[in-house]
Amino acid sequence: MSFRVVRSSKFRHVYGQALKREQCYDNIRVSKSSWDSTFCAVNPKFLAIIVESAGGGAFIVLPHNKVGRMWQVGRIAADHPLVGGHKGPVLDIAWCPHNDNVIASGSEDCVVKVWQIPDGGLSRTLTEPVVDLVFHQRRVGLVLWHPSALNVLLTAGSDNQVVIWNVGTGEILVHIDSHPDIVYSACFNWDGSKLVTTCKDKKIRIYDPRTAELESEAMCHEGSKATRAIFLRHGLIFTTGFNRSSERQYSLRAPDALNEPIVMVELDTSNGVMFPLYDADTNMIYLCGKGDSVIRYFEVTPEPPFVHYINTFQTTEPQRGIGLMPKRGCDVTTCEVAKFYRMNNNGLCQVISMTVPRKSDLFQEDLYPDTLAEDAAITAEEWIDGKDADPITFSLKGGYVSSSVNKSLPAKKAGNILNKPRGDSASSGATSSSAGGGNFASGNNNEASEGGPPAAVLSEKDLRTIQDEIRKLKAIIVKQENRIRALEAKEDARNKNGSDAAPASAGAATSDGKASESANDHASTSAGTSKDED
């Protein structure tokens, strides 16, 4: 007699549930670009989605606002403000993990832009970024933030170049130019000391991101379609791709033995690229294919077969893009371990909640270990100098409260060969810098002048807004002055006409008196003459 042993796991019964349509976002024109991207980025404050836009590229930013007890969701207005400073379609976007108001975007116009989104969302279309990062000669299809270092951003373009920037100064920290073809994906390890990339030449590579030194490379998947690779928390590498028969497959590898996958499994024969979305707290991987109507999720454990299939979330509509909410934005009171924002072709952004069924309403510490915090562990300068640090973590017990209210992107003035002088930088009265023809938001609210409070921070957009308002007020004042002058002229003319009429009437009365006197004299003369004749 044989017994089937069921694997013990607290995530074995995770299930997905889609929110009602009125609790989701609708009427979103998702980008129709053929580029292999998720087209979506989400954090506890905002949801960003790449959309179709005439005259250049744009993406929409929707705040997770709550009015009373109701979320501001539903149908999005067709004229909703966008982030639209790119001259070509936007291909990839990524929120900064250390500042929920900062987002980076890469586009076909070869420029990477970093934007500052105000709390509460946009009131009008945003066209002025905090900084432009100009280096790539062809379209930029990948942007990626460092997990623990502040203001460190990786970009990769179709020119086969990978660049790591210090966004605070606009400087290029590292330039990797050893890829022979287009870079499909890139991912830092847990502390950011290693970088894994996949390329169109079907190979997977591991680099030292500080020195651009190639440490190892191997064949990833034999198929010619796009592949993806991510670092897991404990150092292993998970990849997705295709075999020679165009069957989709995934693999698990050790960094020191890339040529020998620990696991290699075929899934199906669909054509869509699979995006692995990883939850480091639960060690779960969610596979979301472009054009699929399912989300498969797995758990990675030290026991064979190492990657355990859990379940599949099924929907009726194929997905155009998808984004995973960081654990800070999940509802711990309902045992929610993941939240997805899934874009359909019909314009609906469907919200999907992954939940572990528990009867208790208390905080479940086994489901929620310490998760990634919003604070950076080290600075960009410390990281490039060789210091490594694990990301800062914190407990979700008691809920999460954002600490980035009105926190602006730090920007320092530094020497940079890409700098361009700006004529209005001196008049702005605040620290500014240009990176490859771009401009920084002035100031850093974390830096105070010696012996005094921090200076007021005004971005170039705020200065232009103030100048526009002053110009409008001047126009109103000039208009009112002209009106006052016209009224005064009319009043003077009326008074002048009245004064001219008075002497004229007096002269008429005098002439009438003289005429009567002459008539009387003539009468008396005639009477005297008649008497003499008698």
ZIMO-V657869 format. One record per residue. D_FIRST is the distance of its C-alpha to the first C-alpha in Angstrom with 1 decimal. Layout:
BEGIN
d_first:D_FIRST
d_first:D_FIRST
END
This chain:
BEGIN
d_first:0.0
d_first:3.8
d_first:6.8
d_first:10.2
d_first:12.9
d_first:16.2
d_first:19.3
d_first:21.7
d_first:25.1
d_first:28.0
d_first:29.0
d_first:25.8
d_first:27.5
d_first:30.9
d_first:32.6
d_first:36.0
d_first:38.7
d_first:42.0
d_first:45.2
d_first:47.5
d_first:50.2
d_first:52.9
d_first:51.2
d_first:51.2
d_first:53.9
d_first:55.4
d_first:58.1
d_first:57.4
d_first:58.6
d_first:55.9
d_first:57.2
d_first:56.8
d_first:57.0
d_first:54.7
d_first:54.1
d_first:50.5
d_first:50.6
d_first:49.0
d_first:52.5
d_first:51.6
d_first:51.8
d_first:51.3
d_first:51.8
d_first:52.2
d_first:55.8
d_first:56.0
d_first:54.4
d_first:55.9
d_first:55.5
d_first:57.3
d_first:59.3
d_first:61.6
d_first:65.2
d_first:68.4
d_first:70.6
d_first:68.1
d_first:64.7
d_first:63.6
d_first:60.7
d_first:60.5
d_first:59.7
d_first:58.6
d_first:58.5
d_first:55.8
d_first:58.6
d_first:58.1
d_first:61.0
d_first:60.4
d_first:56.8
d_first:56.6
d_first:55.7
d_first:58.3
d_first:56.2
d_first:56.6
d_first:58.9
d_first:60.6
d_first:64.3
d_first:65.3
d_first:68.0
d_first:65.7
d_first:66.9
d_first:65.3
d_first:65.2
d_first:67.2
d_first:69.0
d_first:67.4
d_first:69.4
d_first:66.3
d_first:62.8
d_first:60.6
d_first:57.5
d_first:55.6
d_first:56.0
d_first:54.5
d_first:55.2
d_first:56.2
d_first:53.5
d_first:56.3
d_first:58.6
d_first:57.3
d_first:60.7
d_first:60.8
d_first:59.4
d_first:59.8
d_first:60.1
d_first:60.4
d_first:62.2
d_first:63.5
d_first:66.9
d_first:65.7
d_first:66.2
d_first:63.8
d_first:65.0
d_first:64.0
d_first:64.7
d_first:65.2
d_first:64.1
d_first:65.8
d_first:64.0
d_first:63.7
d_first:63.6
d_first:66.4
d_first:69.4
d_first:70.7
d_first:69.7
d_first:69.3
d_first:70.8
d_first:71.7
d_first:68.9
d_first:69.0
d_first:69.0
d_first:68.8
d_first:67.1
d_first:68.7
d_first:67.7
d_first:65.5
d_first:67.3
d_first:64.7
d_first:62.5
d_first:60.3
d_first:56.7
d_first:54.9
d_first:55.8
d_first:53.7
d_first:54.5
d_first:53.8
d_first:51.1
d_first:53.2
d_first:56.7
d_first:59.3
d_first:60.9
d_first:59.2
d_first:58.5
d_first:57.1
d_first:58.3
d_first:57.5
d_first:59.5
d_first:59.7
d_first:62.2
d_first:59.2
d_first:60.5
d_first:58.5
d_first:60.7
d_first:60.0
d_first:62.7
d_first:64.0
d_first:64.6
d_first:66.9
d_first:69.4
d_first:68.6
d_first:68.3
d_first:66.0
d_first:64.0
d_first:62.0
d_first:62.4
d_first:59.6
d_first:60.9
d_first:58.5
d_first:56.5
d_first:57.5
d_first:56.5
d_first:55.6
d_first:53.3
d_first:50.5
d_first:49.1
d_first:49.5
d_first:47.8
d_first:48.7
d_first:46.1
d_first:45.7
d_first:49.0
d_first:50.9
d_first:51.4
d_first:49.7
d_first:49.9
d_first:47.6
d_first:49.0
d_first:47.9
d_first:50.6
d_first:51.3
d_first:51.3
d_first:47.4
d_first:47.4
d_first:46.2
d_first:48.5
d_first:48.7
d_first:52.1
d_first:53.9
d_first:55.4
d_first:58.4
d_first:59.6
d_first:58.2
d_first:56.8
d_first:53.9
d_first:51.2
d_first:48.6
d_first:47.9
d_first:45.3
d_first:44.3
d_first:42.5
d_first:41.4
d_first:42.8
d_first:43.8
d_first:47.4
d_first:46.8
d_first:46.9
d_first:44.5
d_first:43.8
d_first:42.9
d_first:42.5
d_first:42.2
d_first:39.4
d_first:40.2
d_first:38.8
d_first:40.4
d_first:38.0
d_first:39.3
d_first:37.6
d_first:39.1
d_first:39.1
d_first:40.7
d_first:40.4
d_first:39.5
d_first:41.8
d_first:40.4
d_first:41.3
d_first:37.7
d_first:37.4
d_first:35.3
d_first:34.9
d_first:34.6
d_first:34.4
d_first:36.7
d_first:38.1
d_first:41.9
d_first:42.4
d_first:40.3
d_first:41.1
d_first:40.7
d_first:37.0
d_first:35.0
d_first:32.0
d_first:30.5
d_first:31.9
d_first:30.4
d_first:32.0
d_first:32.2
d_first:34.3
d_first:37.7
d_first:40.0
d_first:43.4
d_first:43.8
d_first:43.8
d_first:41.0
d_first:42.3
d_first:40.0
d_first:40.8
d_first:39.6
d_first:39.2
d_first:39.6
d_first:38.8
d_first:35.2
d_first:34.7
d_first:34.0
d_first:35.3
d_first:36.4
d_first:37.1
d_first:39.9
d_first:41.3
d_first:44.8
d_first:44.9
d_first:41.3
d_first:40.4
d_first:37.2
d_first:36.6
d_first:33.3
d_first:32.4
d_first:30.3
d_first:29.7
d_first:30.5
d_first:28.6
d_first:28.7
d_first:24.9
d_first:23.8
d_first:24.2
d_first:27.2
d_first:28.2
d_first:25.7
d_first:26.4
d_first:26.8
d_first:28.5
d_first:31.5
d_first:34.6
d_first:36.1
d_first:39.8
d_first:42.0
d_first:44.8
d_first:44.7
d_first:45.6
d_first:48.8
d_first:48.4
d_first:46.4
d_first:47.0
d_first:44.8
d_first:46.4
d_first:46.4
d_first:44.4
d_first:47.8
d_first:48.1
d_first:44.8
d_first:44.7
d_first:42.9
d_first:43.4
d_first:40.9
d_first:38.4
d_first:39.5
d_first:38.3
d_first:40.0
d_first:42.7
d_first:43.6
d_first:46.9
d_first:46.2
d_first:49.2
d_first:49.2
d_first:51.7
d_first:53.3
d_first:54.5
d_first:52.0
d_first:50.6
d_first:47.3
d_first:46.0
d_first:42.2
d_first:40.7
d_first:37.2
d_first:36.0
d_first:33.3
d_first:32.7
d_first:33.7
d_first:35.1
d_first:37.5
d_first:40.9
d_first:41.5
d_first:41.6
d_first:38.1
d_first:38.7
d_first:35.2
d_first:35.9
d_first:39.4
d_first:40.1
d_first:43.7
d_first:44.6
d_first:47.5
d_first:50.9
d_first:54.0
d_first:56.0
d_first:56.4
d_first:55.7
d_first:58.4
d_first:61.4
d_first:61.8
d_first:64.3
d_first:62.0
d_first:59.2
d_first:61.4
d_first:62.8
d_first:59.3
d_first:57.9
d_first:54.2
d_first:52.7
d_first:49.5
d_first:50.0
d_first:51.0
d_first:48.3
d_first:48.6
d_first:46.5
d_first:46.3
d_first:46.3
d_first:49.3
d_first:49.4
d_first:51.2
d_first:55.0
d_first:56.6
d_first:59.1
d_first:60.7
d_first:63.2
d_first:66.2
d_first:65.1
d_first:66.7
d_first:65.7
d_first:67.4
d_first:69.9
d_first:72.3
d_first:75.3
d_first:74.6
d_first:76.2
d_first:74.5
d_first:75.8
d_first:74.4
d_first:76.5
d_first:79.2
d_first:82.0
d_first:82.3
d_first:85.6
d_first:84.4
d_first:82.5
d_first:85.5
d_first:86.4
d_first:82.9
d_first:83.5
d_first:79.9
d_first:77.8
d_first:76.7
d_first:75.5
d_first:74.7
d_first:71.9
d_first:72.6
d_first:74.9
d_first:72.9
d_first:73.8
d_first:72.3
d_first:72.4
d_first:75.0
d_first:74.2
d_first:71.3
d_first:70.8
d_first:69.2
d_first:72.4
d_first:75.5
d_first:79.0
d_first:80.3
d_first:81.7
d_first:80.9
d_first:78.3
d_first:76.3
d_first:78.4
d_first:77.7
d_first:75.4
d_first:76.5
d_first:74.9
d_first:76.9
d_first:75.7
d_first:77.0
d_first:80.3
d_first:80.6
d_first:79.8
d_first:82.5
d_first:85.0
d_first:84.3
d_first:84.9
d_first:88.2
d_first:89.3
d_first:88.7
d_first:90.6
d_first:93.5
d_first:93.7
d_first:93.8
d_first:96.6
d_first:98.7
d_first:98.3
d_first:99.5
d_first:102.4
d_first:103.6
d_first:103.4
d_first:105.4
d_first:108.0
d_first:108.3
d_first:108.8
d_first:111.4
d_first:113.3
d_first:113.4
d_first:114.7
d_first:117.4
d_first:118.5
d_first:118.8
d_first:120.8
d_first:123.1
d_first:123.8
d_first:124.8
d_first:127.2
d_first:128.9
d_first:129.4
d_first:131.3
d_first:134.2
d_first:134.6
d_first:135.2
d_first:137.7
d_first:139.6
d_first:139.8
d_first:141.3
d_first:143.9
d_first:144.9
d_first:145.3
d_first:147.5
d_first:149.7
d_first:150.1
d_first:151.2
d_first:153.7
d_first:155.2
d_first:155.5
d_first:157.3
d_first:159.6
d_first:160.4
d_first:161.2
d_first:163.5
d_first:165.3
d_first:165.8
d_first:167.3
d_first:169.7
d_first:171.0
d_first:171.7
d_first:173.7
d_first:175.8
d_first:176.6
d_first:177.7
END
